[in-house]
Each structure stands twice: as C-alpha cells, then as structure tokens.
Amino acid sequence: MFSFFKRKPKPQPELEVLPEIQPQAPIQPETPATPPVSVLATPLDEADLPPAQPEAGNLAEPAAEAVAEEIDIIEAPQPTPEAKRSWLSRLKSGLSKTSSNLTTLFVGARIDDDLYDELESALLMSDAGVEATQWLLDELKKKVKAERLTEASQVRTALRGLLIDLLQPLQRPLVLGREQPLVMMIAGVNGAGKTTTIGKLALHLQAHGQSVLLAAGDTFRAAAREQLAIWGERNNVSVIAQESGDPAAVAFDAVHSAQARGTSVVMVDTAGRLPTQLHLMDELKKIKRVIAKGMASAPHEVLLVIDGNTGQNALAQVKAFDDALGLTGLVVTKLDGTAKGGILAAIAKTRPVPLYFIGVGEKIEDLQPFNATDFVDALLS
C-alpha cells in the first residue's frame, strides 16, 4: 500500500508504456532479497505538484529497510585472463594516438630540459590541460631529483606512478541498493552517446540483480523514444514515455511507477543540450527539482555522459553541468579512434567528479568500470 498525493484535477496526456516489454501477468513487487529502486512519471506542471512527503509517511519504507544491508557495488568483476587481455587491448587501441606520442619520448632519451619540453608538448597535445600538465612536470622533476633517477625508463615509471595518483580519485564504484528506489538522472550534449550508454548501463545493473525502469525524458528529439525503446527491448526493461509533454512530468511519473512496482533503479533520460543554452539548462534544473518532489532524496545520482573525442570541451561540459546540477558521476564514451586520454587528467585536476564508466566501442562489453591503473598502463604501454 502506498501513500497518494492530492492535486487539482487536470486533464493529463495518456502515458505510453511500450507494449513489447510489458509483462503479460500483473506486475508483482520484487522479493525482499532484491535491492529495490523506483522512479515515477506524471504529466503535470511543477506548480501543481504536491510537496515531498517525509520518508516516515512512505509505506514502502519497510521494503527499503529490508534491503538496506544488501548494498551492491558495481565494480569490475574478476574477468578471465582472456577477457582482461581483450579489454586492455581495446582500451590500448583506443588510446594509441596519445600512447605513441608519450612512449616514444623515453626511447633512448637523455634526462634533460629537452625531454621535459617534449613531454610538456605531448601532454598538452593529449588534452591534459595546462594545470594538470604543469603539476605532472613539477612533480616529475622533484621525483627525478629526490630519487636520483638516471635512466629514461625510470622516468617513464615515475610518470606512470604520478598519473595513477592523479587519476585515482576518479575511481569510485557506483553503489546500488542504498535507496528505494535509486533514481539516476542522465545528462549530456547531443551526440555524446547518452541514450546508448543508458542501454548498456541497464544491462550492467541487471547483471547485479537490479530491476530497471527507463524514463524517456528526451521529448524533443523524435528518435529518442524509439532509440530508448530498442534498448529497453534488448534488455527486457520497461520504458515509460509520452508522445510529447513535459520531460519533468515524465520523470515524476516514472519515480512513482517504480515505487509502485518495487523496481530497483530508475534511469531518466534527458534531452541533449549544450551548456551554453541557458534556457535548456534551466529545464534540466526543473527536472531535478520535480524528481525531488516525487521522492525527497532523489535524484540519487546525476550522471554526465561525455564524448572522449571532444577534448577540452569535455572539461567545459563537466564544469557547466556540475555547476547547474551538482554531478555525482561521469561516463566517458568513445575512447577509441582519435580519442585523447589526457582529458581525464584535466578533469581530475580541475573538477574531480567520480568517473564510473569508460567506453571504447559500441558493444555492451565495451563499457567497463573505470580503473586508474589499467587506464594509465594502456596509455603508457
């Protein structure tokens, strides 16, 4: 039994629940052993929404308490040696352009000012940014002097350690089961791979025993609903959508629907936008506020999906979206082809938002939890 909110009677557009992924039997709540997650969607204006109810008044709270100790963490599972080599090979291939520029510097090189100058140029060309590049050079010079390093290979090993230290704060697991439901809001500019990433994340979540509900909050792009529906069908995940309407209302209804179903995780897709489009950024803020009206503690995760090929523009996106929404995590996609891995160093030094996942291709397995050591080894191998 759940609490209901009173509001002014108002005609509401009918929600469309995609038929191909609807179960034939009535939906039953998840068993207590499965960590619950929920999201709701209702077409109404923000001003018409009821105030958020205190947690004590939510009759679904006992179910949340029942799974409170069953917190799951999405970390890289222990892969087989073949799978590990395959992933590292794809990651190394994606970072090959940056890797070749860095590793060739240390082949038969003397430790002098020329080496540092070339290293500075290589780091800047990899989109590491001025601040991170200067920090790495300063710390490397100190390390070379303190440890009296005389071989180029030793300097390369020292650089590896510094890069791992710089990127380590970004390596944070995505914790599941801490809220009922766990509401995730996904943002990003057009073309960053946001909707595809949502589909891949849904599979990761299911692999960790989570039931998932998707909210098609991108009501501006005609193909967005269909694209999300395809991913929902692939993963056997329900998708809540509207032909048109207020994205915030879709998110609101999705949260309540997830609570009623006993769903573990709700992922809310949002329309892609540039951070310079202030009116659209304000709309993202509205979606976040409306989600909070549906569930006081939500959204629990605000993720930004970034295209790894956009260079320093990626850092500008992180700053803008973090200032507007308060980001809790990042997903960097398309670290293949012409990707410049140095952008992670720039983010780590300037705006160290946790990096949950990185992607190197279109396949499901090409999205993996970020590991600083693996990334640096691929960059310098």
Secondary structure as UniProt FT lines:
FT   STRAND          16..17
FT   HELIX           19..21
FT   TURN            32..33
FT   HELIX           46..48
FT   HELIX           55..57
FT   TURN            59..60
FT   HELIX           61..66
FT   TURN            67..69
FT   STRAND          72..74
FT   HELIX           81..94
FT   HELIX           96..103
FT   HELIX           104..106
FT   HELIX           113..125
FT   TURN            126..127
FT   HELIX           130..146
FT   TURN            147..148
FT   HELIX           152..167
FT   HELIX           168..170
FT   STRAND          174..176
FT   STRAND          182..187
FT   TURN            190..191
FT   HELIX           194..207
FT   TURN            208..209
FT   STRAND          212..216
FT   HELIX           222..235
FT   STRAND          238..241
FT   HELIX           247..261
FT   STRAND          264..269
FT   TURN            275..276
FT   HELIX           278..294
FT   TURN            296..297
FT   STRAND          301..307
FT   TURN            308..309
FT   HELIX           312..325
FT   STRAND          329..333
FT   TURN            337..338
FT   TURN            341..342
FT   HELIX           343..350
FT   STRAND          355..359
FT   HELIX           364..366
FT   STRAND          367..369
FT   HELIX           372..380
//
